């Protein structure tokens, strides 16, 4: 019979570090939100997100997409550092030593707990050098105005720098579908920039995510 002591690692029972009921702590009286390490968290209401989009559009026009993308890269760089640090402390080993299952579970729960929606990774095209990512219920695109072009530029910047740092390669991220133009989810493909060059034209032509992936794979 296995005892509880046999399951403990350094006096704790390993579990889902980012589980919302354990990770997010706060005081309604003080209006404070913190994570389980005591770091401050910020809750952003939807009207503020909508105002940010409107303000950027008014002040920067078409450059607003580039501004959001660059903000995403900055945010993603810091997010990656915190993500690695928190998991390394919790599991007492670097992120590189975690199993794929532990990494995926942690990333998915972290994304959800922070209120960024739900994220799924598709490694079907891994051998061809591509990673497909799907995000549903994104608050960022929910607050964005309707558009005929993909609008998850903040998410795109976060994903691009996060996985570039994770893999040690300079990756490019292209958004292939977006809820702001009527798609059921925000989808992205990550890969080396040279191999992703055809993707932008395919997106502009209104090709589906699956069609774009097939075209990228077939280019050899």
ZAZA-29691 format. One record per residue (C-alpha): residue number from 0; chain; x, y, z. Coordinates in nm, 4 decimals, decimal comma. Example, Ala and Ser with C-alpha at 12.3 -4.5 7.8 and 13.67 -1.06 7.14 Angstrom:
! residues 2
PT    k  c        xx        yy        zz
PT    0  A    1,2300   -0,4500    0,7800
PT    1  A    1,3670   -0,1060    0,7140
END
This chain:
! residues 220
PT    k  c        xx        yy        zz
PT    0  A    0,0000    0,0000    0,0000
PT    1  A    0,1349    0,3444   -0,0996
PT    2  A    0,1471    0,5948    0,1842
PT    3  A    0,0939    0,9687    0,1479
PT    4  A    0,4553    1,0214    0,2550
PT    5  A    0,5723    0,8307   -0,0539
PT    6  A    0,3899    1,0809   -0,2758
PT    7  A    0,5385    1,3891   -0,1163
PT    8  A    0,8223    1,5793   -0,2826
PT    9  A    1,0175    1,8036   -0,0437
PT   10  A    0,7276    1,7918    0,1983
PT   11  A    0,4569    1,8825   -0,0524
PT   12  A    0,2148    1,6980   -0,2789
PT   13  A    0,2829    1,8021   -0,6415
PT   14  A   -0,0266    1,9253   -0,8210
PT   15  A   -0,1462    2,1921   -1,0614
PT   16  A    0,0503    2,4973   -0,9507
PT   17  A   -0,1713    2,7407   -1,1420
PT   18  A   -0,5069    2,6008   -1,0219
PT   19  A   -0,7225    2,9103   -0,9809
PT   20  A   -0,8517    2,8385   -0,6303
PT   21  A   -0,4914    2,8058   -0,5075
PT   22  A   -0,3063    3,0535   -0,7294
PT   23  A   -0,5231    3,3643   -0,7004
PT   24  A   -0,5599    3,5207   -0,3595
PT   25  A   -0,7059    3,8531   -0,2628
PT   26  A   -0,8912    4,0795   -0,0256
PT   27  A   -1,2227    4,2256   -0,1368
PT   28  A   -1,2022    4,4798    0,1446
PT   29  A   -0,8646    4,6112    0,0302
PT   30  A   -0,9271    4,5510   -0,3393
PT   31  A   -0,6021    4,3559   -0,3766
PT   32  A   -0,5245    4,0521   -0,5887
PT   33  A   -0,2089    3,8446   -0,5448
PT   34  A   -0,0735    3,5129   -0,6664
PT   35  A    0,0403    3,2373   -0,4328
PT   36  A    0,3899    3,3913   -0,4119
PT   37  A    0,2515    3,7273   -0,3045
PT   38  A    0,3084    3,9022   -0,6399
PT   39  A    0,0430    4,1598   -0,7282
PT   40  A   -0,2133    4,0786   -0,9983
PT   41  A   -0,4147    4,3297   -1,2003
PT   42  A   -0,7775    4,2853   -1,3063
PT   43  A   -0,8611    4,4795   -1,6234
PT   44  A   -1,2325    4,5450   -1,6912
PT   45  A   -1,3639    4,5042   -2,0456
PT   46  A   -1,4535    4,8771   -2,0842
PT   47  A   -1,0866    4,9621   -2,0226
PT   48  A   -0,9742    4,7153   -2,2910
PT   49  A   -1,2251    4,8648   -2,5341
PT   50  A   -1,1004    5,2141   -2,4483
PT   51  A   -0,7397    5,1061   -2,5124
PT   52  A   -0,8305    4,9792   -2,8598
PT   53  A   -1,0282    5,2957   -2,9370
PT   54  A   -0,7524    5,5222   -2,8051
PT   55  A   -0,4800    5,3458   -3,0020
PT   56  A   -0,6872    5,3596   -3,3201
PT   57  A   -0,7452    5,7314   -3,2741
PT   58  A   -0,3861    5,8172   -3,1854
PT   59  A   -0,1891    5,5799   -3,4096
PT   60  A   -0,4312    5,4674   -3,6825
PT   61  A   -0,3065    5,1652   -3,8758
PT   62  A    0,0049    5,1534   -3,6568
PT   63  A   -0,2113    5,0370   -3,3630
PT   64  A   -0,1618    4,6744   -3,4694
PT   65  A    0,2168    4,7161   -3,4530
PT   66  A    0,1902    4,8875   -3,1137
PT   67  A   -0,0168    4,5996   -2,9711
PT   68  A    0,2186    4,3408   -3,1227
PT   69  A    0,5246    4,5072   -2,9680
PT   70  A    0,3456    4,5370   -2,6336
PT   71  A    0,2721    4,1651   -2,6591
PT   72  A    0,6385    4,0837   -2,7194
PT   73  A    0,7424    4,2875   -2,4148
PT   74  A    0,4678    4,1290   -2,2056
PT   75  A    0,5520    3,7804   -2,3344
PT   76  A    0,9207    3,8195   -2,2494
PT   77  A    0,8380    3,9014   -1,8883
PT   78  A    0,5664    3,6363   -1,8758
PT   79  A    0,8135    3,3695   -1,9876
PT   80  A    1,0626    3,4697   -1,7178
PT   81  A    0,7977    3,4560   -1,4433
PT   82  A    0,6507    3,1313   -1,5750
PT   83  A    0,9915    2,9599   -1,5698
PT   84  A    1,0802    3,0978   -1,2275
PT   85  A    0,7531    2,9947   -1,0627
PT   86  A    0,7571    2,6415   -1,2042
PT   87  A    1,1265    2,5943   -1,1249
PT   88  A    1,0601    2,6913   -0,7629
PT   89  A    0,7560    2,4667   -0,7384
PT   90  A    0,9046    2,1556   -0,9011
PT   91  A    1,2610    2,2211   -0,7756
PT   92  A    1,3987    2,1774   -1,1267
PT   93  A    1,4337    2,3919   -1,4397
PT   94  A    1,1523    2,4103   -1,6943
PT   95  A    1,3595    2,2105   -1,9436
PT   96  A    1,3430    1,9064   -1,7124
PT   97  A    0,9632    1,8973   -1,6957
PT   98  A    0,7746    1,6417   -1,8995
PT   99  A    0,5708    1,7607   -2,1980
PT  100  A    0,2507    1,6735   -2,0090
PT  101  A    0,3533    1,8854   -1,7093
PT  102  A    0,4527    2,1768   -1,9315
PT  103  A    0,1281    2,1711   -2,1333
PT  104  A   -0,0906    2,1394   -1,8247
PT  105  A    0,0911    2,4274   -1,6565
PT  106  A    0,0717    2,6567   -1,9600
PT  107  A   -0,2961    2,5837   -2,0240
PT  108  A   -0,3949    2,6371   -1,6619
PT  109  A   -0,1768    2,9473   -1,6285
PT  110  A   -0,3359    3,1026   -1,9385
PT  111  A   -0,6868    3,0263   -1,8096
PT  112  A   -0,6235    3,1387   -1,4512
PT  113  A   -0,4885    3,4742   -1,5664
PT  114  A   -0,8117    3,5247   -1,7603
PT  115  A   -0,6607    3,5157   -2,1100
PT  116  A   -0,8959    3,2465   -2,2416
PT  117  A   -0,8184    2,8841   -2,3153
PT  118  A   -0,5100    2,7786   -2,5104
PT  119  A   -0,4457    2,4537   -2,6972
PT  120  A   -0,1232    2,3457   -2,8674
PT  121  A   -0,1300    2,1226   -3,1750
PT  122  A    0,2006    1,9463   -3,2468
PT  123  A    0,0691    1,7633   -3,5562
PT  124  A    0,3105    1,9557   -3,7791
PT  125  A    0,6084    1,9427   -3,5430
PT  126  A    0,8196    1,7302   -3,7788
PT  127  A    0,7641    1,9883   -4,0544
PT  128  A    0,8812    2,2679   -3,8247
PT  129  A    0,5473    2,4261   -3,7332
PT  130  A    0,3478    2,4637   -3,4113
PT  131  A   -0,0230    2,5388   -3,4341
PT  132  A   -0,1955    2,7164   -3,1441
PT  133  A   -0,5643    2,7789   -3,0784
PT  134  A   -0,7025    3,0309   -2,8285
PT  135  A   -1,0715    3,0525   -2,7446
PT  136  A   -1,2597    3,3027   -2,5258
PT  137  A   -0,9808    3,5600   -2,5546
PT  138  A   -1,0771    3,8790   -2,3675
PT  139  A   -0,8451    4,0799   -2,5913
PT  140  A   -1,0203    4,0022   -2,9175
PT  141  A   -1,3595    4,0087   -2,7430
PT  142  A   -1,2962    4,3759   -2,6680
PT  143  A   -1,1516    4,4539   -3,0122
PT  144  A   -1,3698    4,6082   -3,2832
PT  145  A   -1,4955    4,3845   -3,5639
PT  146  A   -1,2426    4,3564   -3,8441
PT  147  A   -1,1836    4,1721   -4,1694
PT  148  A   -0,8222    4,1124   -4,0709
PT  149  A   -0,6924    3,9142   -3,7708
PT  150  A   -0,6807    4,1364   -3,4625
PT  151  A   -0,5109    3,9306   -3,1891
PT  152  A   -0,1855    4,1224   -3,2261
PT  153  A   -0,1241    4,1277   -2,8509
PT  154  A   -0,1609    3,7488   -2,8283
PT  155  A    0,0578    3,7063   -3,1369
PT  156  A    0,3398    3,9050   -2,9794
PT  157  A    0,3156    3,7099   -2,6529
PT  158  A    0,3237    3,3718   -2,8294
PT  159  A    0,6068    3,4696   -3,0633
PT  160  A    0,8520    3,5759   -2,7925
PT  161  A    0,7409    3,3090   -2,5411
PT  162  A    0,8118    3,0196   -2,7764
PT  163  A    1,1213    3,1854   -2,9218
PT  164  A    1,2718    3,1934   -2,5739
PT  165  A    1,1458    2,8443   -2,4964
PT  166  A    1,3063    2,6912   -2,8074
PT  167  A    1,6103    2,9156   -2,8328
PT  168  A    1,5184    2,9968   -3,1959
PT  169  A    1,3939    3,3259   -3,3414
PT  170  A    1,0418    3,2234   -3,4390
PT  171  A    0,7710    3,4104   -3,6260
PT  172  A    0,4013    3,3916   -3,5388
PT  173  A    0,1229    3,4401   -3,7949
PT  174  A   -0,2446    3,4582   -3,7007
PT  175  A   -0,4576    3,2500   -3,9380
PT  176  A   -0,8102    3,2936   -3,7969
PT  177  A   -0,9760    3,5437   -3,5640
PT  178  A   -1,3059    3,5785   -3,3820
PT  179  A   -1,3264    3,9483   -3,4787
PT  180  A   -1,3905    3,8432   -3,8388
PT  181  A   -1,6375    3,5685   -3,7501
PT  182  A   -1,4106    3,2654   -3,6972
PT  183  A   -1,4816    3,0301   -3,4062
PT  184  A   -1,1358    3,0753   -3,2492
PT  185  A   -0,8070    3,2605   -3,2767
PT  186  A   -0,5517    3,0357   -3,4435
PT  187  A   -0,1811    3,0903   -3,4923
PT  188  A    0,1109    2,9127   -3,6529
PT  189  A    0,4691    2,9417   -3,5283
PT  190  A    0,7802    2,8608   -3,7262
PT  191  A    1,0942    3,0055   -3,8798
PT  192  A    1,0260    3,3329   -4,0584
PT  193  A    1,1451    3,2193   -4,4006
PT  194  A    0,9137    2,9178   -4,4014
PT  195  A    0,6159    3,1253   -4,2886
PT  196  A    0,6490    3,3879   -4,5625
PT  197  A    0,3611    3,2459   -4,7751
PT  198  A    0,1207    3,2510   -4,4794
PT  199  A    0,0475    3,6260   -4,4806
PT  200  A   -0,0792    3,6195   -4,8394
PT  201  A   -0,2931    3,3122   -4,7694
PT  202  A   -0,4500    3,4839   -4,4667
PT  203  A   -0,5200    3,7960   -4,6751
PT  204  A   -0,6922    3,5756   -4,9351
PT  205  A   -0,9258    3,4398   -4,6686
PT  206  A   -0,7887    3,0855   -4,6633
PT  207  A   -0,8884    2,8662   -4,3687
PT  208  A   -0,6383    2,7681   -4,1006
PT  209  A   -0,6330    2,4091   -4,2236
PT  210  A   -0,5723    2,5158   -4,5840
PT  211  A   -0,2885    2,7410   -4,4747
PT  212  A   -0,1267    2,4620   -4,2752
PT  213  A   -0,1497    2,2235   -4,5698
PT  214  A    0,0074    2,4827   -4,8017
PT  215  A    0,2932    2,5447   -4,5579
PT  216  A    0,3631    2,1741   -4,5211
PT  217  A    0,3555    2,1107   -4,8969
PT  218  A    0,6077    2,3815   -4,9752
PT  219  A    0,8800    2,1355   -4,8679
END
